[in-house]
Every structure is written in structure tokens, then in C-alpha cells.
Amino acid sequence: MKRKAWFLRLTALLAAATVCWLADDAQLGTWKLNEAKSKIGAGAVKNTTVVYEASGDSVKVTVDGVGSDGENLA
């Protein structure tokens, strides 16, 4: 019985460590605005695409959107 409990604890620990290791960069990537589900009011600035990328020890953020006047933001 002790051997089975030890094995279950070890398996749970390894699973938790794996999840934490894989989740390091969960926020990095390209995020796009779904305007159909968005609750942004008319005339507001819309960030249509936001890109998060690792740059050394920091994170570089690039935002692309449309201003309230309808012109593209860089």
C-alpha cells in the first residue's frame, strides 16, 4: 500500500512540474480582437492585433489597431 501511495504522489508531482514548465510562455504569441464578441463602444480605439514576443529577458509588445477616426495605428 505504501508503494502505491508513493507512486501516486510522485506521478502527481511530475505532472504538476510538467504543467508549470510548459506554461512559462502561455501569454506570448499573437492575440486578435474578435469584433463580433467585443463590447467596445463605437468611436473607441480598437487594438485589432497585439503581438507579445520574448526579447532577451524582457517582452516586446507590438500593437496594431484602428483609431476613433478610422485611421490605422502603428
VMD Tcl script that draws the C-alpha trace (Angstrom):
set ca {
  {0.00 0.00 0.00}
  {2.85 2.41 0.83}
  {4.45 1.74 -2.52}
  {1.21 2.59 -4.36}
  {0.75 5.85 -2.40}
  {4.38 6.82 -3.06}
  {3.96 6.16 -6.77}
  {0.76 8.26 -6.94}
  {2.45 11.18 -5.14}
  {5.44 11.02 -7.47}
  {3.18 10.93 -10.53}
  {1.19 13.95 -9.30}
  {4.40 15.87 -8.59}
  {5.81 15.15 -12.05}
  {2.52 16.12 -13.72}
  {2.42 19.43 -11.81}
  {6.05 20.19 -12.68}
  {5.39 19.47 -16.36}
  {2.38 21.77 -16.44}
  {4.36 24.60 -14.81}
  {7.26 24.11 -17.21}
  {5.02 24.21 -20.29}
  {3.02 27.21 -19.05}
  {6.04 29.56 -18.91}
  {5.24 31.28 -22.20}
  {1.46 30.93 -22.23}
  {0.90 34.66 -22.77}
  {3.36 35.01 -25.65}
  {2.03 34.98 -29.19}
  {-0.42 36.88 -31.37}
  {-3.76 37.99 -29.97}
  {-6.51 39.19 -32.32}
  {-9.68 41.11 -31.45}
  {-12.91 39.26 -32.19}
  {-15.12 42.24 -33.02}
  {-18.28 40.10 -33.06}
  {-17.82 39.26 -29.36}
  {-16.29 42.59 -28.38}
  {-18.13 45.09 -26.18}
  {-16.02 48.05 -27.30}
  {-18.27 51.02 -27.98}
  {-18.45 52.89 -31.28}
  {-15.77 55.55 -31.68}
  {-13.27 53.89 -29.34}
  {-9.72 52.90 -30.29}
  {-9.59 49.22 -31.22}
  {-6.41 47.18 -30.82}
  {-7.09 44.66 -33.58}
  {-3.83 42.73 -33.16}
  {-1.38 42.57 -30.26}
  {1.84 40.55 -30.53}
  {3.81 39.54 -27.42}
  {7.29 38.14 -28.10}
  {10.29 37.32 -25.95}
  {13.25 39.66 -26.40}
  {16.06 38.51 -24.15}
  {14.92 38.87 -20.54}
  {12.00 41.15 -21.43}
  {8.84 41.02 -23.54}
  {8.35 43.08 -26.71}
  {4.77 44.19 -27.38}
  {3.60 45.31 -30.84}
  {0.10 46.79 -31.14}
  {-1.81 47.28 -34.40}
  {-5.20 48.92 -34.31}
  {-7.71 51.42 -35.65}
  {-8.22 54.86 -34.11}
  {-11.54 56.52 -33.41}
  {-11.18 58.45 -36.68}
  {-10.85 55.20 -38.67}
  {-7.13 55.54 -39.42}
  {-4.66 52.72 -38.80}
  {-2.44 52.97 -35.74}
  {1.09 51.68 -35.92}
}
mol new
graphics top color blue
foreach p $ca { graphics top sphere $p radius 0.5 }
foreach p [lrange $ca 0 end-1] q [lrange $ca 1 end] { graphics top cylinder $p $q radius 0.2 }
display resetview
